[in-house]
Amino acid sequence: MFGQAPDRPGDTLCCVAPTFDDLLARARSLPRDGRRAVLGIAGSPGAGKTTLAEHLVRELNGSGAPWVAHVPMDGFHLADVELDRLGRRDRKGAPDTFDAAGYAALLRRLREEADGGTVYAPGFERVLEQPIAGAVPVEPSARLVVTEGNYLLLDTGAWARVRPQLDEVWFCEADEPERIRRLIARHEEFGKPHERAVAWVLGSDQRNAELVAATRDRADLVVPGTALPVPRGPRPARAEV
């Protein structure tokens, strides 16, 4: 079922699928009492998290002064040199290949320092597949921060510190064959040969997807693929999953 996840123990998911306009209205309502709000968007690799986040930010900011910022989780990938040292590079993208504690600390800082100076978050260079420090500025004018990534609802290890920093978490859910097709195309777009892209998607990515899918019921809202805007053009080099 799609729609709103339980607000209290014992509540059940409703079956009304939100439209994109519904999502815009819900996001607009999150900042309250003059404080900054943080909206999380979770979901498996290729489910449409970045597409939704980018369109929300674009539509909410419109042509006026920007008041919504986009901070992806992907900037907290460990660098390849560290993954090599840890022996984890062959499963890059798994939960223990990110700095989860650093991500949670940044989210807390974004909430607590909303009226201070600019906060800089790391970005992710997808052509190089490397994190880039200080690539994403969050100005004091940002009253809503949209952050997205696979593991926002994971409740193990340092990932458990993430959810308390988020006002709401929405879970993107895509048709499985379409999700896999998107992932293969993405890996090919950034240089992987077809056979290697397929092997990675059906191996490492799929294991991660199954782990993420198990967190669905912890979300405040489930967003079906039908509510997602159609992506405009190719994914930029500096992009988020």
MDAnalysis code that builds the backbone (N, CA, C; Angstrom):
import MDAnalysis as mda
import numpy as np

u = mda.Universe.empty(723, n_residues=241, atom_resindex=np.repeat(np.arange(241), 3), trajectory=True)
u.add_TopologyAttr("name", ["N", "CA", "C"] * 241)
u.add_TopologyAttr("resid", np.arange(1, 242))
u.add_TopologyAttr("resname", ["MET", "PHE", "GLY", "GLN", "ALA", "PRO", "ASP", "ARG", "PRO", "GLY", "ASP", "THR", "LEU", "CYS", "CYS", "VAL", "ALA", "PRO", "THR", "PHE", "ASP", "ASP", "LEU", "LEU", "ALA", "ARG", "ALA", "ARG", "SER", "LEU", "PRO", "ARG", "ASP", "GLY", "ARG", "ARG", "ALA", "VAL", "LEU", "GLY", "ILE", "ALA", "GLY", "SER", "PRO", "GLY", "ALA", "GLY", "LYS", "THR", "THR", "LEU", "ALA", "GLU", "HIS", "LEU", "VAL", "ARG", "GLU", "LEU", "ASN", "GLY", "SER", "GLY", "ALA", "PRO", "TRP", "VAL", "ALA", "HIS", "VAL", "PRO", "MET", "ASP", "GLY", "PHE", "HIS", "LEU", "ALA", "ASP", "VAL", "GLU", "LEU", "ASP", "ARG", "LEU", "GLY", "ARG", "ARG", "ASP", "ARG", "LYS", "GLY", "ALA", "PRO", "ASP", "THR", "PHE", "ASP", "ALA", "ALA", "GLY", "TYR", "ALA", "ALA", "LEU", "LEU", "ARG", "ARG", "LEU", "ARG", "GLU", "GLU", "ALA", "ASP", "GLY", "GLY", "THR", "VAL", "TYR", "ALA", "PRO", "GLY", "PHE", "GLU", "ARG", "VAL", "LEU", "GLU", "GLN", "PRO", "ILE", "ALA", "GLY", "ALA", "VAL", "PRO", "VAL", "GLU", "PRO", "SER", "ALA", "ARG", "LEU", "VAL", "VAL", "THR", "GLU", "GLY", "ASN", "TYR", "LEU", "LEU", "LEU", "ASP", "THR", "GLY", "ALA", "TRP", "ALA", "ARG", "VAL", "ARG", "PRO", "GLN", "LEU", "ASP", "GLU", "VAL", "TRP", "PHE", "CYS", "GLU", "ALA", "ASP", "GLU", "PRO", "GLU", "ARG", "ILE", "ARG", "ARG", "LEU", "ILE", "ALA", "ARG", "HIS", "GLU", "GLU", "PHE", "GLY", "LYS", "PRO", "HIS", "GLU", "ARG", "ALA", "VAL", "ALA", "TRP", "VAL", "LEU", "GLY", "SER", "ASP", "GLN", "ARG", "ASN", "ALA", "GLU", "LEU", "VAL", "ALA", "ALA", "THR", "ARG", "ASP", "ARG", "ALA", "ASP", "LEU", "VAL", "VAL", "PRO", "GLY", "THR", "ALA", "LEU", "PRO", "VAL", "PRO", "ARG", "GLY", "PRO", "ARG", "PRO", "ALA", "ARG", "ALA", "GLU", "VAL"])
u.atoms.positions = np.array([
    [0.842, -1.193, 0.000],
    [0.000, 0.000, 0.000],
    [0.877, 1.243, 0.000],
    [0.356, 2.296, -0.578],
    [1.071, 3.553, -0.620],
    [0.360, 4.562, 0.265],
    [1.068, 5.601, 0.640],
    [0.451, 6.700, 1.359],
    [1.135, 6.964, 2.666],
    [0.374, 7.395, 3.641],
    [0.950, 7.858, 4.894],
    [1.263, 6.700, 5.821],
    [2.456, 6.720, 6.368],
    [2.854, 5.712, 7.339],
    [2.302, 6.095, 8.707],
    [2.325, 5.148, 9.647],
    [1.722, 5.425, 10.946],
    [2.386, 6.566, 11.686],
    [1.569, 7.457, 12.301],
    [2.078, 8.522, 13.161],
    [2.280, 8.015, 14.590],
    [1.504, 7.028, 14.985],
    [1.584, 6.491, 16.342],
    [1.545, 4.977, 16.270],
    [2.093, 4.285, 17.267],
    [1.994, 2.831, 17.291],
    [0.541, 2.393, 17.166],
    [0.315, 1.421, 16.300],
    [-1.041, 0.932, 16.111],
    [-1.720, 1.514, 14.897],
    [-1.247, 2.683, 14.413],
    [-1.799, 3.233, 13.180],
    [-1.361, 2.359, 12.012],
    [-2.058, 2.470, 10.896],
    [-1.711, 1.668, 9.726],
    [-1.530, 2.563, 8.523],
    [-0.787, 2.064, 7.548],
    [-0.596, 2.801, 6.309],
    [-1.928, 2.979, 5.603],
    [-2.172, 4.185, 5.065],
    [-3.374, 4.376, 4.271],
    [-3.060, 4.056, 2.820],
    [-4.065, 3.939, 2.006],
    [-3.860, 3.444, 0.648],
    [-4.002, 4.541, -0.397],
    [-3.979, 5.799, -0.009],
    [-4.118, 6.892, -0.958],
    [-2.734, 7.331, -1.411],
    [-2.447, 7.185, -2.703],
    [-1.143, 7.564, -3.232],
    [-1.071, 9.075, -3.385],
    [-0.052, 9.732, -2.835],
    [0.047, 11.183, -2.952],
    [0.440, 11.602, -4.359],
    [0.008, 12.786, -4.765],
    [0.460, 13.390, -6.013],
    [1.678, 14.257, -5.709],
    [2.350, 14.730, -6.758],
    [3.494, 15.609, -6.534],
    [3.055, 16.908, -5.865],
    [1.878, 17.413, -6.216],
    [1.360, 18.616, -5.559],
    [1.126, 18.369, -4.069],
    [0.651, 17.169, -3.723],
    [0.490, 16.820, -2.307],
    [1.837, 16.866, -1.585],
    [2.862, 16.356, -2.252],
    [4.191, 16.327, -1.648],
    [4.734, 17.738, -1.446],
    [4.508, 18.609, -2.432],
    [4.940, 20.001, -2.296],
    [4.273, 20.663, -1.092],
    [2.967, 20.460, -0.963],
    [2.233, 21.069, 0.150],
    [2.730, 20.531, 1.491],
    [2.993, 19.247, 1.541],
    [3.461, 18.650, 2.799],
    [4.849, 19.175, 3.163],
    [5.715, 19.294, 2.167],
    [7.061, 19.811, 2.427],
    [7.007, 21.262, 2.900],
    [6.138, 22.062, 2.280],
    [6.008, 23.476, 2.678],
    [5.592, 23.616, 4.141],
    [4.838, 22.654, 4.627],
    [4.291, 22.758, 5.985],
    [5.290, 22.360, 7.070],
    [6.437, 21.815, 6.694],
    [7.350, 21.274, 7.697],
    [8.031, 22.332, 8.566],
    [8.560, 23.428, 8.001],
    [9.169, 24.439, 8.882],
    [8.090, 25.118, 9.726],
    [8.255, 25.082, 11.031],
    [7.265, 25.673, 11.941],
    [7.966, 26.495, 13.012],
    [7.279, 27.510, 13.493],
    [7.761, 28.334, 14.608],
    [9.123, 28.960, 14.320],
    [9.374, 29.239, 13.043],
    [10.608, 29.921, 12.675],
    [11.855, 29.064, 12.691],
    [11.704, 27.772, 12.930],
    [12.890, 26.922, 12.978],
    [13.081, 26.181, 11.661],
    [14.305, 25.743, 11.427],
    [14.625, 24.979, 10.223],
    [14.133, 23.543, 10.375],
    [13.586, 22.991, 9.312],
    [13.157, 21.594, 9.290],
    [14.063, 20.806, 8.352],
    [14.169, 19.512, 8.613],
    [14.961, 18.624, 7.762],
    [14.069, 17.476, 7.309],
    [13.901, 17.354, 6.000],
    [13.098, 16.294, 5.389],
    [14.026, 15.243, 4.807],
    [13.827, 13.994, 5.187],
    [14.610, 12.896, 4.642],
    [13.834, 12.135, 3.579],
    [14.527, 11.729, 2.531],
    [13.941, 10.899, 1.480],
    [14.792, 9.642, 1.366],
    [14.195, 8.500, 1.684],
    [14.896, 7.221, 1.669],
    [14.374, 6.354, 0.529],
    [15.026, 5.229, 0.324],
    [14.606, 4.304, -0.717],
    [15.795, 3.545, -1.258],
    [15.523, 2.477, -1.969],
    [16.579, 1.645, -2.534],
    [17.310, 2.372, -3.651],
    [18.506, 1.914, -4.022],
    [19.213, 2.521, -5.153],
    [18.350, 2.496, -6.413],
    [18.248, 3.643, -7.082],
    [17.472, 3.726, -8.316],
    [15.988, 3.930, -8.129],
    [15.527, 4.145, -6.890],
    [14.091, 4.282, -6.637],
    [13.543, 5.660, -6.977],
    [14.421, 6.644, -7.192],
    [13.951, 7.979, -7.558],
    [14.143, 9.031, -6.488],
    [14.994, 8.762, -5.507],
    [15.198, 9.704, -4.398],
    [15.732, 11.046, -4.878],
    [16.774, 11.000, -5.705],
    [17.383, 12.243, -6.182],
    [16.427, 13.005, -7.084],
    [15.722, 12.287, -7.952],
    [14.739, 12.938, -8.829],
    [13.710, 13.691, -8.000],
    [13.173, 13.040, -6.975],
    [12.173, 13.681, -6.127],
    [12.775, 14.870, -5.381],
    [13.947, 14.687, -4.792],
    [14.570, 15.770, -4.028],
    [14.847, 16.982, -4.906],
    [15.414, 16.759, -6.085],
    [15.751, 17.879, -6.969],
    [14.512, 18.633, -7.419],
    [13.441, 17.910, -7.732],
    [12.215, 18.579, -8.177],
    [11.529, 19.312, -7.031],
    [11.546, 18.731, -5.846],
    [10.990, 19.435, -4.691],
    [11.718, 20.755, -4.462],
    [13.043, 20.702, -4.453],
    [13.833, 21.910, -4.204],
    [13.581, 22.944, -5.293],
    [13.560, 22.505, -6.546],
    [13.343, 23.439, -7.660],
    [11.969, 24.098, -7.573],
    [10.947, 23.307, -7.342],
    [9.587, 23.857, -7.324],
    [9.337, 24.712, -6.079],
    [9.855, 24.301, -4.948],
    [9.638, 25.069, -3.722],
    [10.385, 26.396, -3.757],
    [11.586, 26.394, -4.298],
    [12.337, 27.649, -4.393],
    [11.768, 28.570, -5.461],
    [11.237, 27.990, -6.547],
    [10.654, 28.792, -7.615],
    [11.639, 29.826, -8.122],
    [11.152, 31.035, -8.364],
    [12.004, 32.110, -8.879],
    [12.354, 33.126, -7.799],
    [11.965, 32.828, -6.553],
    [12.241, 33.754, -5.464],
    [13.553, 33.448, -4.769],
    [13.739, 34.031, -3.607],
    [14.947, 33.780, -2.820],
    [14.948, 32.326, -2.344],
    [16.033, 31.590, -2.555],
    [16.070, 30.176, -2.158],
    [15.883, 30.005, -0.648],
    [14.960, 29.138, -0.272],
    [14.746, 28.851, 1.148],
    [14.793, 27.352, 1.427],
    [15.083, 26.562, 0.374],
    [15.183, 25.109, 0.506],
    [16.551, 24.670, -0.014],
    [17.256, 23.854, 0.755],
    [18.575, 23.352, 0.366],
    [18.523, 21.838, 0.197],
    [19.414, 21.317, -0.631],
    [19.490, 19.884, -0.919],
    [20.843, 19.367, -0.448],
    [20.837, 18.451, 0.516],
    [22.066, 17.885, 1.070],
    [22.006, 16.363, 0.952],
    [22.624, 15.784, -0.069],
    [22.593, 14.332, -0.242],
    [23.464, 13.599, 0.782],
    [23.086, 12.381, 1.071],
    [23.878, 11.516, 1.942],
    [25.157, 11.059, 1.265],
    [25.188, 11.047, -0.058],
    [26.291, 10.443, -0.795],
    [27.637, 11.107, -0.555],
    [27.641, 12.364, -0.083],
    [28.907, 13.005, 0.232],
    [29.646, 12.324, 1.368],
    [28.968, 11.434, 2.077],
    [29.584, 10.740, 3.202],
    [30.086, 9.347, 2.833],
    [30.167, 9.048, 1.528],
    [30.920, 7.877, 1.074],
    [32.342, 7.962, 1.617],
    [32.887, 6.870, 2.089],
    [34.314, 6.835, 2.380],
    [35.082, 6.861, 1.063],
    [36.233, 7.524, 1.051],
    [37.056, 7.592, -0.155],
    [37.584, 6.199, -0.509],
    [37.862, 5.998, -1.795],
    [38.332, 4.687, -2.252],
    [39.596, 4.242, -1.526],
    [40.490, 5.198, -1.228],
    [41.726, 4.818, -0.546],
    [41.426, 4.227, 0.830],
    [40.398, 4.739, 1.507],
    [40.017, 4.189, 2.808],
    [39.279, 2.862, 2.651],
    [38.459, 2.759, 1.624],
    [37.777, 1.484, 1.371],
    [38.788, 0.390, 1.049],
    [39.841, 0.744, 0.309],
    [40.904, -0.229, 0.026],
    [41.580, -0.666, 1.325],
    [41.858, 0.293, 2.197],
    [42.508, -0.033, 3.468],
    [41.651, -0.961, 4.314],
    [40.333, -0.737, 4.267],
    [39.401, -1.542, 5.059],
    [38.994, -2.839, 4.372],
    [39.355, -2.982, 3.095],
    [38.964, -4.173, 2.345],
    [37.493, -4.200, 1.980],
    [36.893, -3.016, 1.748],
    [35.449, -2.944, 1.483],
    [35.107, -2.366, 0.108],
    [36.091, -2.100, -0.725],
    [35.808, -1.399, -1.973],
    [34.926, -2.221, -2.913],
    [35.008, -3.554, -2.810],
    [34.219, -4.393, -3.714],
    [32.735, -4.371, -3.373],
    [32.356, -3.726, -2.279],
    [30.936, -3.576, -1.944],
    [30.614, -2.126, -1.593],
    [31.276, -1.228, -2.307],
    [31.048, 0.203, -2.119],
    [29.563, 0.517, -2.256],
    [29.025, 1.265, -1.309],
    [27.594, 1.563, -1.279],
    [26.864, 0.846, -0.167],
    [27.523, -0.143, 0.469],
    [26.938, -0.831, 1.622],
    [26.967, 0.106, 2.834],
    [26.174, -0.163, 3.856],
    [26.105, 0.751, 5.001],
    [27.445, 1.073, 5.644],
    [28.345, 0.083, 5.723],
    [29.621, 0.332, 6.396],
    [30.678, 0.930, 5.476],
    [30.263, 1.428, 4.307],
    [31.190, 2.147, 3.427],
    [30.894, 3.647, 3.432],
    [30.105, 4.085, 4.410],
    [29.786, 5.500, 4.613],
    [30.229, 5.928, 6.008],
    [30.417, 7.222, 6.180],
    [30.657, 7.810, 7.497],
    [29.297, 8.178, 8.088],
    [28.616, 7.186, 8.638],
    [27.263, 7.401, 9.154],
    [27.259, 8.373, 10.330],
    [28.250, 8.275, 11.203],
    [28.312, 9.175, 12.357],
    [28.523, 10.615, 11.903],
    [29.349, 10.805, 10.876],
    [29.570, 12.143, 10.347],
    [28.318, 12.727, 9.728],
    [27.559, 11.884, 9.035],
    [26.300, 12.325, 8.426],
    [25.308, 12.753, 9.500],
    [25.161, 11.933, 10.540],
    [24.239, 12.277, 11.630],
    [24.669, 13.574, 12.314],
    [25.975, 13.755, 12.478],
    [26.472, 14.976, 13.117],
    [26.173, 16.205, 12.264],
    [26.303, 16.069, 10.944],
    [25.980, 17.200, 10.070],
    [24.500, 17.554, 10.170],
    [23.626, 16.549, 10.157],
    [22.192, 16.818, 10.257],
    [21.871, 17.540, 11.565],
    [22.503, 17.104, 12.635],
    [22.276, 17.775, 13.925],
    [22.754, 19.221, 13.862],
    [23.907, 19.445, 13.241],
    [24.429, 20.807, 13.113],
    [23.491, 21.671, 12.281],
    [22.938, 21.104, 11.210],
    [22.020, 21.868, 10.368],
    [20.790, 22.305, 11.153],
    [20.350, 21.484, 12.078],
    [19.192, 21.833, 12.905],
    [19.562, 22.876, 13.959],
    [20.718, 22.715, 14.573],
    [21.069, 23.547, 15.726],
    [21.702, 24.874, 15.347],
    [22.269, 24.978, 14.135],
    [22.953, 26.203, 13.729],
    [22.225, 26.893, 12.584],
    [20.912, 26.803, 12.586],
    [20.124, 27.348, 11.478],
    [20.281, 28.852, 11.325],
    [20.548, 29.547, 12.401],
    [20.656, 31.004, 12.343],
    [22.102, 31.484, 12.391],
    [23.043, 30.556, 12.239],
    [24.446, 30.928, 12.226],
    [24.922, 31.211, 10.808],
    [26.177, 30.906, 10.547],
    [26.726, 31.131, 9.216],
    [26.424, 29.978, 8.278],
    [27.050, 30.023, 7.114],
    [26.894, 28.963, 6.122],
    [27.488, 27.662, 6.648],
    [26.748, 26.576, 6.490],
    [27.237, 25.243, 6.832],
    [27.584, 24.536, 5.527],
    [28.776, 23.978, 5.452],
    [29.211, 23.291, 4.236],
    [29.122, 21.782, 4.417],
    [28.455, 21.131, 3.475],
    [28.339, 19.678, 3.467],
    [29.178, 19.115, 2.319],
    [29.610, 17.871, 2.413],
    [30.338, 17.268, 1.303],
    [29.397, 16.876, 0.175],
    [29.907, 16.897, -1.041],
    [29.162, 16.411, -2.196],
    [29.788, 15.122, -2.698],
    [29.311, 14.639, -3.843],
    [29.844, 13.396, -4.411],
    [30.011, 13.575, -5.908],
    [31.232, 13.370, -6.388],
    [31.547, 13.472, -7.809],
    [31.344, 12.104, -8.440],
    [30.273, 11.964, -9.229],
    [29.909, 10.637, -9.691],
    [30.817, 10.105, -10.787],
    [31.420, 10.962, -11.584],
    [32.362, 10.474, -12.590],
    [33.579, 9.854, -11.903],
    [34.098, 10.543, -10.889],
    [35.236, 10.022, -10.127],
    [34.805, 9.009, -9.074],
    [33.520, 9.025, -8.711],
    [32.977, 8.204, -7.629],
    [33.711, 8.479, -6.317],
    [33.893, 9.783, -6.031],
    [34.600, 10.199, -4.823],
    [33.858, 11.338, -4.129],
    [33.902, 11.368, -2.782],
    [33.321, 12.498, -2.050],
    [34.173, 13.744, -2.236],
    [33.512, 14.900, -2.203],
    [34.178, 16.190, -2.354],
    [33.825, 17.048, -1.139],
    [34.816, 17.375, -0.322],
    [34.561, 18.142, 0.904],
    [34.100, 19.558, 0.584],
    [33.189, 20.072, 1.397],
    [32.767, 21.467, 1.309],
    [32.103, 21.854, 0.011],
    [31.451, 20.909, -0.663],
    [30.887, 21.175, -1.990],
    [29.454, 21.682, -1.959],
    [28.757, 21.527, -0.832],
    [27.332, 21.866, -0.762],
    [27.106, 22.902, 0.339],
    [26.931, 24.177, -0.017],
    [26.688, 25.195, 1.001],
    [25.221, 25.233, 1.423],
    [24.976, 25.330, 2.699],
    [23.625, 25.528, 3.223],
    [23.614, 26.888, 3.913],
    [22.930, 27.839, 3.287],
    [22.915, 29.212, 3.790],
    [21.924, 29.354, 4.955],
    [22.106, 30.365, 5.794],
    [21.165, 30.586, 6.899],
    [19.733, 30.804, 6.426],
    [19.558, 31.233, 5.173],
    [18.212, 31.471, 4.642],
    [17.439, 30.186, 4.390],
    [18.116, 29.037, 4.416],
    [17.442, 27.754, 4.165],
    [16.611, 27.370, 5.380],
    [15.294, 27.383, 5.223],
    [14.400, 26.995, 6.317],
    [13.989, 25.532, 6.222],
    [14.260, 24.927, 5.067],
    [14.001, 23.501, 4.871],
    [15.217, 22.894, 4.191],
    [15.719, 21.808, 4.744],
    [16.804, 21.048, 4.128],
    [16.237, 19.700, 3.705],
    [16.431, 19.357, 2.443],
    [16.017, 18.055, 1.925],
    [17.269, 17.194, 1.800],
    [17.292, 16.081, 2.497],
    [18.424, 15.162, 2.413],
    [17.919, 13.814, 1.954],
    [18.704, 13.140, 1.123],
    [18.233, 11.849, 0.613],
    [19.365, 10.845, 0.540],
    [18.999, 9.569, 0.733],
    [19.971, 8.496, 0.695],
    [19.321, 7.170, 1.038],
    [20.088, 6.124, 0.888],
    [19.539, 4.784, 1.081],
    [19.170, 4.480, 2.532],
    [19.997, 4.920, 3.477],
    [19.975, 4.322, 4.812],
    [19.418, 5.218, 5.912],
    [18.586, 6.170, 5.559],
    [18.063, 7.115, 6.547],
    [17.221, 6.439, 7.627],
    [16.650, 5.280, 7.307],
    [15.770, 4.596, 8.254],
    [16.417, 3.367, 8.891],
    [17.690, 3.153, 8.592],
    [18.393, 2.025, 9.193],
    [18.541, 2.281, 10.693],
    [18.336, 1.246, 11.501],
    [18.357, 1.446, 12.957],
    [19.497, 0.706, 13.636],
    [20.569, 0.441, 12.890],
    [21.726, -0.241, 13.452],
    [22.945, 0.673, 13.422],
    [23.845, 0.488, 14.401],
    [25.078, 1.253, 14.442],
    [24.829, 2.753, 14.485],
    [25.755, 3.498, 13.880],
    [25.641, 4.960, 13.869],
    [24.468, 5.442, 13.032],
    [23.946, 4.595, 12.145],
    [22.780, 4.998, 11.338],
    [21.574, 5.301, 12.214],
    [21.496, 4.689, 13.378],
    [20.358, 4.937, 14.270],
    [20.317, 6.388, 14.753],
    [21.422, 7.130, 14.616],
    [21.450, 8.537, 15.035],
    [20.851, 9.467, 13.983],
    [20.609, 8.948, 12.792],
    [20.129, 9.798, 11.695],
    [18.655, 10.148, 11.855],
    [17.809, 9.149, 12.064],
    [16.359, 9.377, 12.078],
    [15.923, 10.439, 13.085],
    [16.496, 10.509, 14.299],
    [16.052, 11.544, 15.243],
    [16.314, 12.971, 14.771],
    [17.175, 13.154, 13.779],
    [17.464, 14.499, 13.274],
    [16.532, 14.917, 12.135],
    [15.609, 14.062, 11.747],
    [14.735, 14.316, 10.601],
    [13.298, 14.544, 11.060],
    [12.688, 15.624, 10.562],
    [11.296, 15.905, 10.917],
    [10.357, 14.871, 10.322],
    [10.615, 14.499, 9.087],
    [9.868, 13.425, 8.427],
    [10.821, 12.671, 7.520],
    [10.464, 11.409, 7.247],
    [11.175, 10.623, 6.239],
    [10.151, 10.043, 5.281],
    [10.357, 10.293, 3.991],
    [9.522, 9.716, 2.944],
    [10.296, 8.587, 2.285],
    [9.583, 7.538, 1.913],
    [10.219, 6.368, 1.300],
    [9.778, 6.247, -0.150],
    [10.723, 6.347, -1.077],
    [10.426, 6.198, -2.510],
    [10.367, 4.717, -2.861],
    [9.314, 4.338, -3.548],
    [9.123, 2.939, -3.934],
    [8.889, 2.877, -5.436],
    [9.719, 2.114, -6.138],
    [9.638, 2.038, -7.597],
    [9.312, 0.621, -8.042],
    [8.747, 0.512, -9.244],
    [8.564, -0.787, -9.874],
    [9.936, -1.454, -9.991],
    [10.051, -2.691, -9.533],
    [11.365, -3.327, -9.424],
    [12.100, -3.465, -10.765],
    [11.468, -3.957, -11.828],
    [12.195, -4.015, -13.108],
    [12.658, -2.644, -13.585],
    [11.837, -1.615, -13.377],
    [12.227, -0.265, -13.785],
    [13.380, 0.255, -12.928],
    [13.345, -0.035, -11.643],
    [14.430, 0.393, -10.761],
    [15.759, -0.225, -11.202],
    [15.742, -1.496, -11.512],
    [16.960, -2.185, -11.955],
    [17.432, -1.635, -13.296],
    [16.494, -1.372, -14.202],
    [16.862, -0.806, -15.506],
    [17.550, 0.542, -15.328],
    [16.994, 1.380, -14.454],
    [17.595, 2.692, -14.201],
    [19.016, 2.563, -13.665],
    [19.207, 1.641, -12.736],
    [20.525, 1.485, -12.135],
    [21.560, 1.036, -13.155],
    [21.190, 0.075, -13.983],
    [22.124, -0.392, -15.012],
    [22.485, 0.756, -15.946],
    [21.475, 1.513, -16.373],
    [21.718, 2.651, -17.268],
    [22.611, 3.686, -16.596],
    [22.421, 3.913, -15.308],
    [23.235, 4.895, -14.586],
    [24.694, 4.470, -14.549],
    [24.937, 3.199, -14.212],
    [26.318, 2.721, -14.163],
    [26.973, 2.802, -15.541],
    [26.218, 2.495, -16.583],
    [26.762, 2.595, -17.939],
    [27.060, 4.049, -18.297],
    [26.175, 4.945, -17.877],
    [26.348, 6.371, -18.173],
    [27.652, 6.903, -17.601],
    [28.069, 6.351, -16.469],
    [29.293, 6.823, -15.837],
    [30.469, 5.885, -16.059],
    [30.402, 5.103, -17.148],
    [31.603, 4.436, -17.627],
    [31.720, 2.942, -17.442],
    [30.805, 2.292, -16.739],
    [30.928, 0.852, -16.573],
    [30.479, 0.131, -17.848],
    [31.219, -0.877, -18.321],
    [30.731, -1.715, -19.426],
    [29.428, -2.404, -19.019],
    [28.612, -2.756, -20.000],
    [27.285, -3.308, -19.710],
    [27.359, -4.525, -18.786],
    [28.248, -5.457, -19.087],
    [28.314, -6.681, -18.287],
    [28.686, -6.383, -16.834],
    [29.614, -5.449, -16.654],
    [30.020, -5.087, -15.296],
    [28.898, -4.351, -14.575],
    [28.183, -3.499, -15.301],
    [27.063, -2.767, -14.704],
    [25.983, -3.731, -14.224],
    [25.645, -4.708, -15.058],
    [24.617, -5.691, -14.690],
    [25.059, -6.486, -13.465],
    [26.316, -6.926, -13.465],
    [26.816, -7.722, -12.342],
    [26.782, -6.925, -11.041],
    [27.139, -5.644, -11.113],
    [27.145, -4.811, -9.903],
    [25.722, -4.588, -9.391],
    [24.801, -4.286, -10.307],
    [23.417, -4.005, -9.912],
    [22.756, -5.235, -9.304],
    [22.981, -6.399, -9.905],
    [22.339, -7.616, -9.413],
    [23.074, -8.234, -8.227],
    [24.261, -7.721, -7.929],
    [25.030, -8.214, -6.796],
    [25.008, -7.237, -5.640],
    [26.003, -6.365, -5.587],
    [26.148, -5.425, -4.471],
    [24.931, -4.526, -4.302],
    [24.474, -3.906, -5.403],
    [23.329, -2.996, -5.308],
    [22.073, -3.711, -4.829],
    [21.871, -4.942, -5.289],
    [20.654, -5.659, -4.913],
    [20.651, -6.027, -3.434],
    [21.800, -6.395, -2.906],
    [21.877, -6.686, -1.466],
    [21.529, -5.440, -0.648],
    [22.030, -4.296, -1.099],
    [21.712, -3.047, -0.408],
    [20.232, -2.714, -0.539],
    [19.669, -2.955, -1.729],
    [18.253, -2.658, -1.966],
    [17.358, -3.475, -1.042],
    [17.696, -4.723, -0.831],
    [16.889, -5.578, 0.040],
    [16.959, -5.100, 1.491],
    [18.126, -4.638, 1.901],
    [18.274, -4.100, 3.253],
    [17.430, -2.843, 3.430],
    [17.462, -1.966, 2.425],
    [16.698, -0.720, 2.492],
    [15.199, -1.001, 2.472],
    [14.768, -1.935, 1.638],
    [13.340, -2.245, 1.530],
    [12.757, -2.669, 2.876],
    [13.577, -3.294, 3.706],
    [13.105, -3.751, 5.014],
    [12.841, -2.597, 5.976],
    [13.279, -1.372, 5.621],
    [13.056, -0.210, 6.496],
    [11.812, 0.582, 6.095],
    [11.114, 0.164, 5.071],
    [9.985, 0.911, 4.505],
    [8.947, 1.307, 5.550],
    [8.599, 0.396, 6.438],
    [7.506, 0.645, 7.378],
    [7.862, 1.659, 8.461],
    [9.109, 2.099, 8.505],
    [9.498, 3.126, 9.475],
    [9.299, 4.534, 8.924],
    [8.909, 4.642, 7.661],
    [8.755, 5.957, 7.025],
    [7.455, 6.629, 7.454],
    [7.433, 7.952, 7.348],
    [6.215, 8.722, 7.598],
    [5.300, 8.738, 6.390],
    [5.872, 8.525, 5.204],
    [5.099, 8.575, 3.968],
    [5.765, 7.676, 2.946],
    [4.983, 6.889, 2.239],
    [5.496, 6.065, 1.141],
    [5.088, 6.714, -0.169],
    [6.072, 6.985, -1.017],
    [5.850, 7.694, -2.277],
    [6.023, 6.714, -3.435],
    [4.956, 6.395, -4.160],
    [5.074, 5.487, -5.302],
    [5.711, 6.187, -6.492],
    [6.205, 5.394, -7.427],
    [6.827, 5.962, -8.618],
    [5.905, 6.857, -9.411],
    [4.600, 6.634, -9.331],
    [3.650, 7.456, -10.084],
    [3.622, 8.899, -9.605],
    [4.123, 9.166, -8.392],
    [4.130, 10.535, -7.866],
    [5.399, 11.287, -8.230],
    [6.369, 10.586, -8.833],
    [7.647, 11.213, -9.143],
    [7.584, 11.948, -10.467],
    [8.160, 13.153, -10.537],
    [8.254, 13.860, -11.813],
    [9.180, 13.112, -12.757],
    [9.015, 13.334, -14.046],
    [9.895, 12.729, -15.044],
    [11.224, 13.463, -15.022],
    [12.367, 12.745, -14.909],
    [13.664, 13.421, -14.890],
    [13.879, 14.246, -16.150],
    [14.531, 15.400, -15.989],
    [14.807, 16.281, -17.111],
    [16.251, 16.097, -17.559],
    [16.465, 15.360, -18.645],
    [17.797, 15.218, -19.205],
    [18.666, 14.274, -18.395],
    [19.950, 14.127, -18.806],
    [20.851, 13.199, -18.139],
    [21.238, 13.676, -16.756],
    [21.605, 12.744, -15.910],
    [22.053, 13.053, -14.555],
    [23.391, 13.777, -14.631],
    [23.548, 14.893, -13.904],
    [24.814, 15.616, -13.942],
    [25.931, 14.823, -13.297],
    [27.182, 15.204, -13.604],
    [28.329, 14.479, -13.068],
    [28.353, 14.534, -11.553],
    [28.069, 15.720, -10.997],
    [27.986, 15.818, -9.548],
    [26.556, 15.564, -9.158],
    [26.273, 14.328, -8.839],
    [24.889, 13.951, -8.587],
    [24.836, 13.040, -7.393],
    [23.616, 12.801, -6.941],
    [23.407, 11.990, -5.772],
    [22.506, 10.833, -6.125],
    [22.676, 9.733, -5.389],
    [21.851, 8.558, -5.639],
    [20.457, 8.764, -5.068],
])
